[in-house]
Amino acid sequence: DKEYQMLRTSALNIISELNITGGCNVQFALHPTSFEYCVIEVNPRVSRSSALASKATGYPIAKVAAKIALGYTLDEIKNAITGKTYASFEPALDYCVVKMPRLPFDKFITAKRTLTTQMKATGEVMSICTNFEGALMKAIRSLEQHVDCLRSYDFSALDKQELLKRLEIVDDQRIYVIAEALRKGIDYDTIFNITKVDRWFIDKIAIIVEMESALEKGPLTVELLKEAKRIEFPDNVIARLTGKTEEEIKEMRYSNGITASFKMVDTCAAEFEASTPYYYSCFDGENEAIETNPPKKVLVLGSGPIRIGQGIEFDYCSVHATWAFAKAGYETIIINNNPETVSTDFDIADKLYFEPLTPEDVENVVNIEKPDGAVVQF
């Protein structure tokens, strides 16, 4: 928290000194073991980072910036999500958000995978959960690259020395190599000294690795299944690790009441009541999804992350399909996980679910909403 407050204060001082009004984002590089930091860039405008921050917090940065340009002050602009607080109220989060780049190495299989200052991602995904481990697991399966857990890339054939050499390579598979290093018993300090990945993140990856091991060793108890779902292990991964079928895992979940509940993104950590239906799933806590009984409701699946051969035009189709259904008298529901898109603006559909587009995650929403139909082609 000390580091966060330090960077927050620095950002506010920079904005004040530069006399910036409206939207601005400041990017820092923070030393992993000291409080030394550098300013990388200052963007005095609404940017892609602003879009990400808006989706992560529910705070409409572009809309507020436009009103400030028209002469409004923050205490005159109402928060559209709560309808009660004002734009001067700083967003507070009671959940964790993970952004993960969508890299095109599934298409460019001979391309150099090393990550440098050169931009290589075609798009990105965002995930929300009540804990970091769950948000990370959701982000991995949101990529739609045939990965669903930290075992999706297999480095088990490498011995300890080979793993230590592999850890030195900075590429898109590094997180999977760190997980394998933890499985092989390599300690946090060694991994940190090679990768400079903060020990906090290494510890969170270790929690996921420990759950994999517990599921493999068995037996699969109700308590173990609850804990696996709390950190967002999908049914197919649990089935693979336990030697059961996906249907058996689902049946065990349902018979023991282990089902997804949905929490609201409200910008104020539930301090004020919010009415905007912008949700994320978790497996702990009560369901906050508002029950509605319209005559007809339709579910529109978004197109997920931008990739080679699939750009923003698919999101255009999703949004216009949503508007057309709304005009025809349907209640509209969108599921998507791309923070760069218009479809993930909280006011496009009647309800927005920020979720991976996998069968299990979509089914969780369907079980709650029970739509009359779904549009899946975008």
Secondary structure in CASP SS format (residue, H / E / C, confidence):
PFRMAT SS
TARGET T0000
AUTHOR 0000-0000-0000
METHOD secondary structure of the structure
MODEL  1
D C 1.00
K H 1.00
E H 1.00
Y H 1.00
Q H 1.00
M H 1.00
L H 1.00
R H 1.00
T H 1.00
S H 1.00
A H 1.00
L H 1.00
N H 1.00
I H 1.00
I H 1.00
S H 1.00
E H 1.00
L C 1.00
N C 1.00
I C 1.00
T C 1.00
G C 1.00
G C 1.00
C C 1.00
N E 1.00
V E 1.00
Q E 1.00
F E 1.00
A E 1.00
L E 1.00
H C 1.00
P C 1.00
T C 1.00
S C 1.00
F C 1.00
E C 1.00
Y E 1.00
C E 1.00
V E 1.00
I E 1.00
E E 1.00
V E 1.00
N E 1.00
P C 1.00
R C 1.00
V C 1.00
S C 1.00
R H 1.00
S H 1.00
S H 1.00
A H 1.00
L H 1.00
A H 1.00
S H 1.00
K H 1.00
A H 1.00
T H 1.00
G C 1.00
Y C 1.00
P C 1.00
I H 1.00
A H 1.00
K H 1.00
V H 1.00
A H 1.00
A H 1.00
K H 1.00
I H 1.00
A H 1.00
L C 1.00
G C 1.00
Y C 1.00
T C 1.00
L H 1.00
D H 1.00
E H 1.00
I C 1.00
K E 1.00
N C 1.00
A C 1.00
I C 1.00
T C 1.00
G C 1.00
K C 1.00
T C 1.00
Y E 1.00
A C 1.00
S C 1.00
F C 1.00
E C 1.00
P C 1.00
A E 1.00
L C 1.00
D C 1.00
Y C 1.00
C E 1.00
V E 1.00
V E 1.00
K E 1.00
M E 1.00
P E 1.00
R E 1.00
L C 1.00
P C 1.00
F C 1.00
D C 1.00
K C 1.00
F C 1.00
I C 1.00
T C 1.00
A C 1.00
K C 1.00
R C 1.00
T E 1.00
L C 1.00
T C 1.00
T C 1.00
Q C 1.00
M C 1.00
K C 1.00
A C 1.00
T C 1.00
G E 1.00
E E 1.00
V E 1.00
M E 1.00
S E 1.00
I E 1.00
C E 1.00
T C 1.00
N C 1.00
F H 1.00
E H 1.00
G H 1.00
A H 1.00
L H 1.00
M H 1.00
K H 1.00
A H 1.00
I H 1.00
R H 1.00
S H 1.00
L C 1.00
E C 1.00
Q C 1.00
H C 1.00
V C 1.00
D C 1.00
C C 1.00
L C 1.00
R C 1.00
S C 1.00
Y C 1.00
D C 1.00
F C 1.00
S C 1.00
A C 1.00
L C 1.00
D C 1.00
K H 1.00
Q H 1.00
E H 1.00
L H 1.00
L H 1.00
K H 1.00
R H 1.00
L H 1.00
E C 1.00
I C 1.00
V C 1.00
D E 1.00
D C 1.00
Q C 1.00
R H 1.00
I H 1.00
Y H 1.00
V H 1.00
I H 1.00
A H 1.00
E H 1.00
A H 1.00
L H 1.00
R H 1.00
K C 1.00
G C 1.00
I C 1.00
D C 1.00
Y H 1.00
D H 1.00
T H 1.00
I H 1.00
F H 1.00
N H 1.00
I H 1.00
T H 1.00
K C 1.00
V C 1.00
D C 1.00
R H 1.00
W H 1.00
F H 1.00
I H 1.00
D H 1.00
K H 1.00
I H 1.00
A H 1.00
I H 1.00
I H 1.00
V H 1.00
E H 1.00
M H 1.00
E H 1.00
S H 1.00
A H 1.00
L H 1.00
E H 1.00
K H 1.00
G C 1.00
P C 1.00
L C 1.00
T C 1.00
V H 1.00
E H 1.00
L H 1.00
L H 1.00
K H 1.00
E H 1.00
A H 1.00
K H 1.00
R H 1.00
I C 1.00
E C 1.00
F C 1.00
P C 1.00
D H 1.00
N H 1.00
V H 1.00
I H 1.00
A H 1.00
R H 1.00
L H 1.00
T H 1.00
G C 1.00
K C 1.00
T C 1.00
E H 1.00
E H 1.00
E H 1.00
I H 1.00
K H 1.00
E H 1.00
M H 1.00
R H 1.00
Y H 1.00
S H 1.00
N C 1.00
G C 1.00
I C 1.00
T C 1.00
A C 1.00
S E 1.00
F E 1.00
K E 1.00
M E 1.00
V C 1.00
D C 1.00
T C 1.00
C E 1.00
A C 1.00
A C 1.00
E C 1.00
F C 1.00
E C 1.00
A C 1.00
S C 1.00
T C 1.00
P C 1.00
Y E 1.00
Y E 1.00
Y E 1.00
S E 1.00
C E 1.00
F C 1.00
D C 1.00
G C 1.00
E C 1.00
N C 1.00
E C 1.00
A C 1.00
I C 1.00
E C 1.00
T C 1.00
N C 1.00
P C 1.00
P C 1.00
K C 1.00
K E 1.00
V E 1.00
L E 1.00
V E 1.00
L E 1.00
G C 1.00
S C 1.00
G C 1.00
P C 1.00
I C 1.00
R E 1.00
I C 1.00
G C 1.00
Q E 1.00
G C 1.00
I C 1.00
E H 1.00
F H 1.00
D H 1.00
Y H 1.00
C H 1.00
S H 1.00
V H 1.00
H H 1.00
A H 1.00
T H 1.00
W H 1.00
A H 1.00
F H 1.00
A H 1.00
K H 1.00
A C 1.00
G C 1.00
Y C 1.00
E E 1.00
T E 1.00
I E 1.00
I E 1.00
I E 1.00
N E 1.00
N C 1.00
N C 1.00
P C 1.00
E C 1.00
T C 1.00
V C 1.00
S C 1.00
T C 1.00
D C 1.00
F C 1.00
D C 1.00
I C 1.00
A C 1.00
D C 1.00
K E 1.00
L E 1.00
Y E 1.00
F E 1.00
E C 1.00
P C 1.00
L C 1.00
T C 1.00
P H 1.00
E H 1.00
D H 1.00
V H 1.00
E H 1.00
N H 1.00
V H 1.00
V H 1.00
N H 1.00
I H 1.00
E H 1.00
K C 1.00
P C 1.00
D C 1.00
G E 1.00
A E 1.00
V E 1.00
V C 1.00
Q C 1.00
F C 1.00
END
